[in-house]
């Protein structure tokens, strides 16, 4: 599908959108499986050139665009794709600032519902197992979103997790006061003054753990494929996990309840 918009020269070299000619100039195509986004300089180009071309391509395979999901919007209004919200922000003088992509609020709220339900279902379990179970969820969520501009989202996530665990502590120790259970479960570890810990097992702090180096991830070479034998070395290096990815052990008692 990408080939329809002139991404290659005759010699097979990749062309960035601003170097393409005619109607393909400044058209950017991003696809994941059967979901895709197309960026174009104007609405007219999308309606009169891009959409008819996409429909003709899909017609040849007996497919059609999903009318409920297909929209044409201005990037300054923002749109959501695969759990991320993409939006271009403007400065006060009206000039363009930058295009940011962050975790969508709906995805954040959905994740917090899973952690809330998890704590509720295991409120009387061993505290270390509760921490390990939450860590497994936090790692999965943050490893997906950490390469976006998620600093504010992770700060919000950290605060909401603190609230959920505070409510858990109140339920677990109904006869104790706030100062007692804060001193019992929260302590200062490194740069984190509110680390939830119990007998050497500490809850991962999304804000302090993941809010760094998101911009250092190398760009993907979109004209390559992991199934191309000649690119085996490139994909082997790329698939090596970053050092700051943490994979805590999941307690056996929770393995059947971690699917989301």
Rosetta constraint file for C-alpha pairs under 8 A:
AtomPair CA 1 CA 54 HARMONIC 7.88 0.50
AtomPair CA 1 CA 57 HARMONIC 7.51 0.50
AtomPair CA 2 CA 6 HARMONIC 7.67 0.50
AtomPair CA 2 CA 7 HARMONIC 6.87 0.50
AtomPair CA 2 CA 29 HARMONIC 6.49 0.50
AtomPair CA 3 CA 7 HARMONIC 5.85 0.50
AtomPair CA 3 CA 8 HARMONIC 7.26 0.50
AtomPair CA 4 CA 53 HARMONIC 7.93 0.50
AtomPair CA 5 CA 24 HARMONIC 5.42 0.50
AtomPair CA 5 CA 27 HARMONIC 7.34 0.50
AtomPair CA 6 CA 15 HARMONIC 7.53 0.50
AtomPair CA 6 CA 20 HARMONIC 6.63 0.50
AtomPair CA 6 CA 21 HARMONIC 7.98 0.50
AtomPair CA 6 CA 24 HARMONIC 6.42 0.50
AtomPair CA 7 CA 14 HARMONIC 5.68 0.50
AtomPair CA 7 CA 15 HARMONIC 5.08 0.50
AtomPair CA 7 CA 16 HARMONIC 6.92 0.50
AtomPair CA 7 CA 17 HARMONIC 7.46 0.50
AtomPair CA 7 CA 20 HARMONIC 7.40 0.50
AtomPair CA 8 CA 12 HARMONIC 5.36 0.50
AtomPair CA 8 CA 13 HARMONIC 5.31 0.50
AtomPair CA 8 CA 14 HARMONIC 4.58 0.50
AtomPair CA 8 CA 15 HARMONIC 5.49 0.50
AtomPair CA 9 CA 13 HARMONIC 5.31 0.50
AtomPair CA 9 CA 14 HARMONIC 6.53 0.50
AtomPair CA 9 CA 15 HARMONIC 6.73 0.50
AtomPair CA 14 CA 223 HARMONIC 6.96 0.50
AtomPair CA 15 CA 19 HARMONIC 6.16 0.50
AtomPair CA 15 CA 20 HARMONIC 6.36 0.50
AtomPair CA 16 CA 20 HARMONIC 6.79 0.50
AtomPair CA 17 CA 24 HARMONIC 7.34 0.50
AtomPair CA 17 CA 25 HARMONIC 5.64 0.50
AtomPair CA 17 CA 26 HARMONIC 4.51 0.50
AtomPair CA 17 CA 27 HARMONIC 5.61 0.50
AtomPair CA 17 CA 28 HARMONIC 5.89 0.50
AtomPair CA 18 CA 25 HARMONIC 5.57 0.50
AtomPair CA 18 CA 26 HARMONIC 4.80 0.50
AtomPair CA 18 CA 27 HARMONIC 7.87 0.50
AtomPair CA 19 CA 25 HARMONIC 6.59 0.50
AtomPair CA 19 CA 26 HARMONIC 7.74 0.50
AtomPair CA 20 CA 24 HARMONIC 5.82 0.50
AtomPair CA 20 CA 25 HARMONIC 4.66 0.50
AtomPair CA 20 CA 26 HARMONIC 7.20 0.50
AtomPair CA 21 CA 25 HARMONIC 5.23 0.50
AtomPair CA 23 CA 45 HARMONIC 7.79 0.50
AtomPair CA 23 CA 49 HARMONIC 7.70 0.50
AtomPair CA 26 CA 39 HARMONIC 7.77 0.50
AtomPair CA 26 CA 40 HARMONIC 6.07 0.50
AtomPair CA 26 CA 41 HARMONIC 6.36 0.50
AtomPair CA 27 CA 38 HARMONIC 6.92 0.50
AtomPair CA 27 CA 39 HARMONIC 5.52 0.50
AtomPair CA 27 CA 40 HARMONIC 4.65 0.50
AtomPair CA 27 CA 41 HARMONIC 7.12 0.50
AtomPair CA 28 CA 38 HARMONIC 5.61 0.50
AtomPair CA 28 CA 39 HARMONIC 5.01 0.50
AtomPair CA 28 CA 40 HARMONIC 6.68 0.50
AtomPair CA 29 CA 36 HARMONIC 7.22 0.50
AtomPair CA 29 CA 37 HARMONIC 5.96 0.50
AtomPair CA 29 CA 38 HARMONIC 4.62 0.50
AtomPair CA 29 CA 39 HARMONIC 6.56 0.50
AtomPair CA 30 CA 36 HARMONIC 5.41 0.50
AtomPair CA 30 CA 37 HARMONIC 5.14 0.50
AtomPair CA 30 CA 38 HARMONIC 6.35 0.50
AtomPair CA 31 CA 35 HARMONIC 5.75 0.50
AtomPair CA 31 CA 36 HARMONIC 4.01 0.50
AtomPair CA 31 CA 37 HARMONIC 6.37 0.50
AtomPair CA 32 CA 36 HARMONIC 6.04 0.50
AtomPair CA 40 CA 45 HARMONIC 6.74 0.50
AtomPair CA 40 CA 46 HARMONIC 6.41 0.50
AtomPair CA 41 CA 45 HARMONIC 7.19 0.50
AtomPair CA 42 CA 46 HARMONIC 6.74 0.50
AtomPair CA 43 CA 47 HARMONIC 6.20 0.50
AtomPair CA 43 CA 72 HARMONIC 7.42 0.50
AtomPair CA 44 CA 48 HARMONIC 5.80 0.50
AtomPair CA 44 CA 49 HARMONIC 7.79 0.50
AtomPair CA 45 CA 49 HARMONIC 5.22 0.50
AtomPair CA 45 CA 50 HARMONIC 6.40 0.50
AtomPair CA 46 CA 50 HARMONIC 4.69 0.50
AtomPair CA 46 CA 51 HARMONIC 5.84 0.50
AtomPair CA 46 CA 72 HARMONIC 7.89 0.50
AtomPair CA 47 CA 51 HARMONIC 5.56 0.50
AtomPair CA 47 CA 52 HARMONIC 7.34 0.50
AtomPair CA 48 CA 52 HARMONIC 6.62 0.50
AtomPair CA 49 CA 53 HARMONIC 6.30 0.50
AtomPair CA 50 CA 54 HARMONIC 6.23 0.50
AtomPair CA 51 CA 55 HARMONIC 6.10 0.50
AtomPair CA 52 CA 56 HARMONIC 6.10 0.50
AtomPair CA 53 CA 57 HARMONIC 6.29 0.50
AtomPair CA 54 CA 58 HARMONIC 6.24 0.50
AtomPair CA 55 CA 59 HARMONIC 5.96 0.50
AtomPair CA 55 CA 64 HARMONIC 6.50 0.50
AtomPair CA 55 CA 65 HARMONIC 7.00 0.50
AtomPair CA 56 CA 60 HARMONIC 6.53 0.50
AtomPair CA 57 CA 61 HARMONIC 7.24 0.50
AtomPair CA 58 CA 62 HARMONIC 6.31 0.50
AtomPair CA 58 CA 63 HARMONIC 4.90 0.50
AtomPair CA 58 CA 64 HARMONIC 5.71 0.50
AtomPair CA 58 CA 65 HARMONIC 7.75 0.50
AtomPair CA 59 CA 63 HARMONIC 5.44 0.50
AtomPair CA 59 CA 64 HARMONIC 6.41 0.50
AtomPair CA 65 CA 70 HARMONIC 6.88 0.50
AtomPair CA 66 CA 70 HARMONIC 5.88 0.50
AtomPair CA 67 CA 71 HARMONIC 7.93 0.50
AtomPair CA 73 CA 77 HARMONIC 6.95 0.50
AtomPair CA 73 CA 78 HARMONIC 7.54 0.50
AtomPair CA 73 CA 79 HARMONIC 7.48 0.50
AtomPair CA 74 CA 78 HARMONIC 6.93 0.50
AtomPair CA 75 CA 79 HARMONIC 7.09 0.50
AtomPair CA 75 CA 86 HARMONIC 7.41 0.50
AtomPair CA 75 CA 87 HARMONIC 5.56 0.50
AtomPair CA 75 CA 88 HARMONIC 5.71 0.50
AtomPair CA 76 CA 87 HARMONIC 5.46 0.50
AtomPair CA 76 CA 88 HARMONIC 4.59 0.50
AtomPair CA 76 CA 89 HARMONIC 6.16 0.50
AtomPair CA 76 CA 90 HARMONIC 7.82 0.50
AtomPair CA 77 CA 87 HARMONIC 6.42 0.50
AtomPair CA 77 CA 88 HARMONIC 7.55 0.50
AtomPair CA 78 CA 85 HARMONIC 6.68 0.50
AtomPair CA 78 CA 86 HARMONIC 5.36 0.50
AtomPair CA 78 CA 87 HARMONIC 4.07 0.50
AtomPair CA 78 CA 88 HARMONIC 6.91 0.50
AtomPair CA 79 CA 85 HARMONIC 5.62 0.50
AtomPair CA 79 CA 86 HARMONIC 5.41 0.50
AtomPair CA 79 CA 87 HARMONIC 6.62 0.50
AtomPair CA 80 CA 84 HARMONIC 5.45 0.50
AtomPair CA 80 CA 85 HARMONIC 4.30 0.50
AtomPair CA 80 CA 86 HARMONIC 6.09 0.50
AtomPair CA 80 CA 104 HARMONIC 6.97 0.50
AtomPair CA 81 CA 85 HARMONIC 6.42 0.50
AtomPair CA 81 CA 86 HARMONIC 7.57 0.50
AtomPair CA 83 CA 103 HARMONIC 6.15 0.50
AtomPair CA 83 CA 104 HARMONIC 5.64 0.50
AtomPair CA 83 CA 106 HARMONIC 7.99 0.50
AtomPair CA 83 CA 107 HARMONIC 5.95 0.50
AtomPair CA 84 CA 101 HARMONIC 6.14 0.50
AtomPair CA 84 CA 102 HARMONIC 5.41 0.50
AtomPair CA 84 CA 103 HARMONIC 4.55 0.50
AtomPair CA 84 CA 104 HARMONIC 4.99 0.50
AtomPair CA 84 CA 145 HARMONIC 8.00 0.50
AtomPair CA 85 CA 101 HARMONIC 5.32 0.50
AtomPair CA 85 CA 102 HARMONIC 5.30 0.50
AtomPair CA 85 CA 103 HARMONIC 5.98 0.50
AtomPair CA 85 CA 104 HARMONIC 5.03 0.50
AtomPair CA 86 CA 99 HARMONIC 7.02 0.50
AtomPair CA 86 CA 100 HARMONIC 5.80 0.50
AtomPair CA 86 CA 101 HARMONIC 4.32 0.50
AtomPair CA 86 CA 102 HARMONIC 6.73 0.50
AtomPair CA 87 CA 99 HARMONIC 5.65 0.50
AtomPair CA 87 CA 100 HARMONIC 5.58 0.50
AtomPair CA 87 CA 101 HARMONIC 6.44 0.50
AtomPair CA 88 CA 96 HARMONIC 7.59 0.50
AtomPair CA 88 CA 97 HARMONIC 7.23 0.50
AtomPair CA 88 CA 98 HARMONIC 5.61 0.50
AtomPair CA 88 CA 99 HARMONIC 4.10 0.50
AtomPair CA 88 CA 100 HARMONIC 6.14 0.50
AtomPair CA 89 CA 96 HARMONIC 6.55 0.50
AtomPair CA 89 CA 97 HARMONIC 5.52 0.50
AtomPair CA 89 CA 98 HARMONIC 5.79 0.50
AtomPair CA 89 CA 99 HARMONIC 6.42 0.50
AtomPair CA 89 CA 100 HARMONIC 7.65 0.50
AtomPair CA 90 CA 94 HARMONIC 5.71 0.50
AtomPair CA 90 CA 95 HARMONIC 5.69 0.50
AtomPair CA 90 CA 96 HARMONIC 4.64 0.50
AtomPair CA 90 CA 97 HARMONIC 4.96 0.50
AtomPair CA 90 CA 98 HARMONIC 7.36 0.50
AtomPair CA 91 CA 95 HARMONIC 5.41 0.50
AtomPair CA 91 CA 96 HARMONIC 6.20 0.50
AtomPair CA 91 CA 97 HARMONIC 5.70 0.50
AtomPair CA 100 CA 148 HARMONIC 7.97 0.50
AtomPair CA 100 CA 149 HARMONIC 6.79 0.50
AtomPair CA 101 CA 148 HARMONIC 5.84 0.50
AtomPair CA 101 CA 149 HARMONIC 6.12 0.50
AtomPair CA 102 CA 145 HARMONIC 7.66 0.50
AtomPair CA 102 CA 148 HARMONIC 5.45 0.50
AtomPair CA 102 CA 149 HARMONIC 5.23 0.50
AtomPair CA 102 CA 150 HARMONIC 5.43 0.50
AtomPair CA 102 CA 153 HARMONIC 7.66 0.50
AtomPair CA 103 CA 107 HARMONIC 6.85 0.50
AtomPair CA 103 CA 108 HARMONIC 6.90 0.50
AtomPair CA 103 CA 145 HARMONIC 6.33 0.50
AtomPair CA 103 CA 148 HARMONIC 7.34 0.50
AtomPair CA 103 CA 150 HARMONIC 6.45 0.50
AtomPair CA 103 CA 153 HARMONIC 6.84 0.50
AtomPair CA 104 CA 108 HARMONIC 6.39 0.50
AtomPair CA 105 CA 109 HARMONIC 6.13 0.50
AtomPair CA 106 CA 110 HARMONIC 6.11 0.50
AtomPair CA 107 CA 111 HARMONIC 6.18 0.50
AtomPair CA 108 CA 112 HARMONIC 6.27 0.50
AtomPair CA 108 CA 153 HARMONIC 7.81 0.50
AtomPair CA 108 CA 157 HARMONIC 7.60 0.50
AtomPair CA 109 CA 113 HARMONIC 6.22 0.50
AtomPair CA 110 CA 114 HARMONIC 6.59 0.50
AtomPair CA 111 CA 115 HARMONIC 6.51 0.50
AtomPair CA 111 CA 141 HARMONIC 7.77 0.50
AtomPair CA 112 CA 116 HARMONIC 6.03 0.50
AtomPair CA 112 CA 157 HARMONIC 7.75 0.50
AtomPair CA 112 CA 160 HARMONIC 7.67 0.50
AtomPair CA 112 CA 161 HARMONIC 7.72 0.50
AtomPair CA 113 CA 117 HARMONIC 6.08 0.50
AtomPair CA 114 CA 118 HARMONIC 6.02 0.50
AtomPair CA 114 CA 260 HARMONIC 7.45 0.50
AtomPair CA 115 CA 119 HARMONIC 6.16 0.50
AtomPair CA 115 CA 134 HARMONIC 6.84 0.50
AtomPair CA 115 CA 137 HARMONIC 7.65 0.50
AtomPair CA 115 CA 161 HARMONIC 7.95 0.50
AtomPair CA 116 CA 120 HARMONIC 6.13 0.50
AtomPair CA 116 CA 164 HARMONIC 6.52 0.50
AtomPair CA 117 CA 121 HARMONIC 6.10 0.50
AtomPair CA 118 CA 122 HARMONIC 6.22 0.50
AtomPair CA 118 CA 134 HARMONIC 7.89 0.50
AtomPair CA 119 CA 123 HARMONIC 5.34 0.50
AtomPair CA 119 CA 130 HARMONIC 7.22 0.50
AtomPair CA 119 CA 164 HARMONIC 7.89 0.50
AtomPair CA 119 CA 165 HARMONIC 7.86 0.50
AtomPair CA 119 CA 168 HARMONIC 7.17 0.50
AtomPair CA 120 CA 168 HARMONIC 7.70 0.50
AtomPair CA 122 CA 130 HARMONIC 6.94 0.50
AtomPair CA 123 CA 130 HARMONIC 7.91 0.50
AtomPair CA 123 CA 168 HARMONIC 6.60 0.50
AtomPair CA 123 CA 172 HARMONIC 7.08 0.50
AtomPair CA 124 CA 172 HARMONIC 7.03 0.50
AtomPair CA 125 CA 129 HARMONIC 7.05 0.50
AtomPair CA 125 CA 130 HARMONIC 6.79 0.50
AtomPair CA 126 CA 130 HARMONIC 6.45 0.50
AtomPair CA 127 CA 131 HARMONIC 6.27 0.50
AtomPair CA 127 CA 198 HARMONIC 6.77 0.50
AtomPair CA 128 CA 132 HARMONIC 6.21 0.50
AtomPair CA 128 CA 198 HARMONIC 6.30 0.50
AtomPair CA 128 CA 199 HARMONIC 7.41 0.50
AtomPair CA 128 CA 201 HARMONIC 6.05 0.50
AtomPair CA 129 CA 133 HARMONIC 6.02 0.50
AtomPair CA 129 CA 251 HARMONIC 6.18 0.50
AtomPair CA 130 CA 134 HARMONIC 6.20 0.50
AtomPair CA 131 CA 135 HARMONIC 6.01 0.50
AtomPair CA 131 CA 197 HARMONIC 7.91 0.50
AtomPair CA 131 CA 201 HARMONIC 7.05 0.50
AtomPair CA 131 CA 202 HARMONIC 6.78 0.50
AtomPair CA 131 CA 203 HARMONIC 5.55 0.50
AtomPair CA 132 CA 136 HARMONIC 6.29 0.50
AtomPair CA 132 CA 201 HARMONIC 7.68 0.50
AtomPair CA 132 CA 203 HARMONIC 7.44 0.50
AtomPair CA 132 CA 248 HARMONIC 6.93 0.50
AtomPair CA 132 CA 249 HARMONIC 7.00 0.50
AtomPair CA 132 CA 250 HARMONIC 6.13 0.50
AtomPair CA 132 CA 251 HARMONIC 6.77 0.50
AtomPair CA 133 CA 137 HARMONIC 6.68 0.50
AtomPair CA 133 CA 250 HARMONIC 6.17 0.50
AtomPair CA 133 CA 251 HARMONIC 6.89 0.50
AtomPair CA 133 CA 254 HARMONIC 6.77 0.50
AtomPair CA 133 CA 258 HARMONIC 7.79 0.50
AtomPair CA 134 CA 138 HARMONIC 6.12 0.50
AtomPair CA 134 CA 203 HARMONIC 7.39 0.50
AtomPair CA 135 CA 139 HARMONIC 5.98 0.50
AtomPair CA 135 CA 203 HARMONIC 6.13 0.50
AtomPair CA 135 CA 204 HARMONIC 5.91 0.50
AtomPair CA 135 CA 248 HARMONIC 6.78 0.50
AtomPair CA 136 CA 140 HARMONIC 6.37 0.50
AtomPair CA 136 CA 247 HARMONIC 7.19 0.50
AtomPair CA 136 CA 248 HARMONIC 6.21 0.50
AtomPair CA 136 CA 249 HARMONIC 7.58 0.50
AtomPair CA 136 CA 250 HARMONIC 6.54 0.50
AtomPair CA 137 CA 141 HARMONIC 6.26 0.50
AtomPair CA 137 CA 258 HARMONIC 7.69 0.50
AtomPair CA 138 CA 142 HARMONIC 5.92 0.50
AtomPair CA 138 CA 204 HARMONIC 7.29 0.50
AtomPair CA 138 CA 206 HARMONIC 7.31 0.50
AtomPair CA 139 CA 143 HARMONIC 5.78 0.50
AtomPair CA 139 CA 245 HARMONIC 7.79 0.50
AtomPair CA 139 CA 246 HARMONIC 6.67 0.50
AtomPair CA 139 CA 247 HARMONIC 6.88 0.50
AtomPair CA 140 CA 144 HARMONIC 6.52 0.50
AtomPair CA 141 CA 145 HARMONIC 6.53 0.50
AtomPair CA 142 CA 146 HARMONIC 5.29 0.50
AtomPair CA 142 CA 206 HARMONIC 7.04 0.50
AtomPair CA 142 CA 210 HARMONIC 7.11 0.50
AtomPair CA 143 CA 147 HARMONIC 7.82 0.50
AtomPair CA 143 CA 245 HARMONIC 7.02 0.50
AtomPair CA 145 CA 150 HARMONIC 6.92 0.50
AtomPair CA 146 CA 150 HARMONIC 6.24 0.50
AtomPair CA 146 CA 210 HARMONIC 6.18 0.50
AtomPair CA 146 CA 211 HARMONIC 7.17 0.50
AtomPair CA 146 CA 214 HARMONIC 6.20 0.50
AtomPair CA 147 CA 214 HARMONIC 4.45 0.50
AtomPair CA 147 CA 215 HARMONIC 6.71 0.50
AtomPair CA 147 CA 217 HARMONIC 7.33 0.50
AtomPair CA 148 CA 214 HARMONIC 6.55 0.50
AtomPair CA 148 CA 215 HARMONIC 7.93 0.50
AtomPair CA 149 CA 214 HARMONIC 7.37 0.50
AtomPair CA 150 CA 154 HARMONIC 5.95 0.50
AtomPair CA 150 CA 211 HARMONIC 7.10 0.50
AtomPair CA 151 CA 155 HARMONIC 6.21 0.50
AtomPair CA 151 CA 207 HARMONIC 6.66 0.50
AtomPair CA 151 CA 211 HARMONIC 5.37 0.50
AtomPair CA 152 CA 156 HARMONIC 6.17 0.50
AtomPair CA 153 CA 157 HARMONIC 6.06 0.50
AtomPair CA 154 CA 158 HARMONIC 6.03 0.50
AtomPair CA 154 CA 206 HARMONIC 5.47 0.50
AtomPair CA 154 CA 207 HARMONIC 4.83 0.50
AtomPair CA 154 CA 210 HARMONIC 7.87 0.50
AtomPair CA 154 CA 211 HARMONIC 7.32 0.50
AtomPair CA 155 CA 159 HARMONIC 6.32 0.50
AtomPair CA 155 CA 206 HARMONIC 7.21 0.50
AtomPair CA 155 CA 207 HARMONIC 5.03 0.50
AtomPair CA 156 CA 160 HARMONIC 6.23 0.50
AtomPair CA 157 CA 161 HARMONIC 6.13 0.50
AtomPair CA 157 CA 206 HARMONIC 7.14 0.50
AtomPair CA 157 CA 207 HARMONIC 7.81 0.50
AtomPair CA 158 CA 162 HARMONIC 6.25 0.50
AtomPair CA 158 CA 205 HARMONIC 6.37 0.50
AtomPair CA 158 CA 206 HARMONIC 5.97 0.50
AtomPair CA 158 CA 207 HARMONIC 6.27 0.50
AtomPair CA 159 CA 163 HARMONIC 6.38 0.50
AtomPair CA 160 CA 164 HARMONIC 6.24 0.50
AtomPair CA 161 CA 165 HARMONIC 6.18 0.50
AtomPair CA 162 CA 166 HARMONIC 6.04 0.50
AtomPair CA 163 CA 167 HARMONIC 6.25 0.50
AtomPair CA 164 CA 168 HARMONIC 6.22 0.50
AtomPair CA 165 CA 169 HARMONIC 6.11 0.50
AtomPair CA 166 CA 170 HARMONIC 6.35 0.50
AtomPair CA 167 CA 171 HARMONIC 6.35 0.50
AtomPair CA 168 CA 172 HARMONIC 6.04 0.50
AtomPair CA 169 CA 173 HARMONIC 5.92 0.50
AtomPair CA 169 CA 181 HARMONIC 6.57 0.50
AtomPair CA 170 CA 174 HARMONIC 5.36 0.50
AtomPair CA 170 CA 176 HARMONIC 7.61 0.50
AtomPair CA 170 CA 178 HARMONIC 7.71 0.50
AtomPair CA 170 CA 181 HARMONIC 7.89 0.50
AtomPair CA 173 CA 181 HARMONIC 7.73 0.50
AtomPair CA 176 CA 180 HARMONIC 6.38 0.50
AtomPair CA 176 CA 181 HARMONIC 7.04 0.50
AtomPair CA 177 CA 181 HARMONIC 6.77 0.50
AtomPair CA 178 CA 182 HARMONIC 6.15 0.50
AtomPair CA 179 CA 183 HARMONIC 6.11 0.50
AtomPair CA 180 CA 184 HARMONIC 6.19 0.50
AtomPair CA 181 CA 185 HARMONIC 6.05 0.50
AtomPair CA 181 CA 186 HARMONIC 7.93 0.50
AtomPair CA 182 CA 186 HARMONIC 5.31 0.50
AtomPair CA 183 CA 187 HARMONIC 6.96 0.50
AtomPair CA 185 CA 196 HARMONIC 5.61 0.50
AtomPair CA 185 CA 197 HARMONIC 5.68 0.50
AtomPair CA 185 CA 198 HARMONIC 6.28 0.50
AtomPair CA 186 CA 194 HARMONIC 5.58 0.50
AtomPair CA 186 CA 195 HARMONIC 5.28 0.50
AtomPair CA 186 CA 196 HARMONIC 4.60 0.50
AtomPair CA 186 CA 197 HARMONIC 6.11 0.50
AtomPair CA 187 CA 193 HARMONIC 6.25 0.50
AtomPair CA 187 CA 194 HARMONIC 5.67 0.50
AtomPair CA 187 CA 195 HARMONIC 5.31 0.50
AtomPair CA 187 CA 196 HARMONIC 6.69 0.50
AtomPair CA 187 CA 197 HARMONIC 7.13 0.50
AtomPair CA 188 CA 192 HARMONIC 5.75 0.50
AtomPair CA 188 CA 193 HARMONIC 4.02 0.50
AtomPair CA 188 CA 194 HARMONIC 5.80 0.50
AtomPair CA 188 CA 195 HARMONIC 5.92 0.50
AtomPair CA 189 CA 193 HARMONIC 6.23 0.50
AtomPair CA 189 CA 194 HARMONIC 7.80 0.50
AtomPair CA 189 CA 195 HARMONIC 6.28 0.50
AtomPair CA 191 CA 208 HARMONIC 7.73 0.50
AtomPair CA 192 CA 205 HARMONIC 7.94 0.50
AtomPair CA 192 CA 208 HARMONIC 7.22 0.50
AtomPair CA 195 CA 202 HARMONIC 6.81 0.50
AtomPair CA 195 CA 203 HARMONIC 6.76 0.50
AtomPair CA 195 CA 205 HARMONIC 7.38 0.50
AtomPair CA 196 CA 202 HARMONIC 5.78 0.50
AtomPair CA 196 CA 203 HARMONIC 5.45 0.50
AtomPair CA 197 CA 201 HARMONIC 5.52 0.50
AtomPair CA 197 CA 202 HARMONIC 4.14 0.50
AtomPair CA 197 CA 203 HARMONIC 6.17 0.50
AtomPair CA 198 CA 202 HARMONIC 6.52 0.50
AtomPair CA 204 CA 209 HARMONIC 7.13 0.50
AtomPair CA 205 CA 209 HARMONIC 5.71 0.50
AtomPair CA 206 CA 210 HARMONIC 5.56 0.50
AtomPair CA 206 CA 211 HARMONIC 7.33 0.50
AtomPair CA 207 CA 211 HARMONIC 5.43 0.50
AtomPair CA 210 CA 244 HARMONIC 7.94 0.50
AtomPair CA 213 CA 217 HARMONIC 7.75 0.50
AtomPair CA 224 CA 228 HARMONIC 7.33 0.50
AtomPair CA 224 CA 231 HARMONIC 7.04 0.50
AtomPair CA 225 CA 231 HARMONIC 7.18 0.50
AtomPair CA 226 CA 231 HARMONIC 6.85 0.50
AtomPair CA 226 CA 232 HARMONIC 6.76 0.50
AtomPair CA 226 CA 235 HARMONIC 6.09 0.50
AtomPair CA 227 CA 231 HARMONIC 7.97 0.50
AtomPair CA 227 CA 232 HARMONIC 7.82 0.50
AtomPair CA 228 CA 232 HARMONIC 6.72 0.50
AtomPair CA 231 CA 235 HARMONIC 6.41 0.50
AtomPair CA 232 CA 236 HARMONIC 6.00 0.50
AtomPair CA 233 CA 237 HARMONIC 6.33 0.50
AtomPair CA 234 CA 238 HARMONIC 6.25 0.50
AtomPair CA 235 CA 239 HARMONIC 5.93 0.50
AtomPair CA 236 CA 240 HARMONIC 6.77 0.50
AtomPair CA 241 CA 245 HARMONIC 6.84 0.50
AtomPair CA 250 CA 254 HARMONIC 7.10 0.50
AtomPair CA 250 CA 255 HARMONIC 6.68 0.50
AtomPair CA 251 CA 255 HARMONIC 6.59 0.50
AtomPair CA 254 CA 258 HARMONIC 6.44 0.50
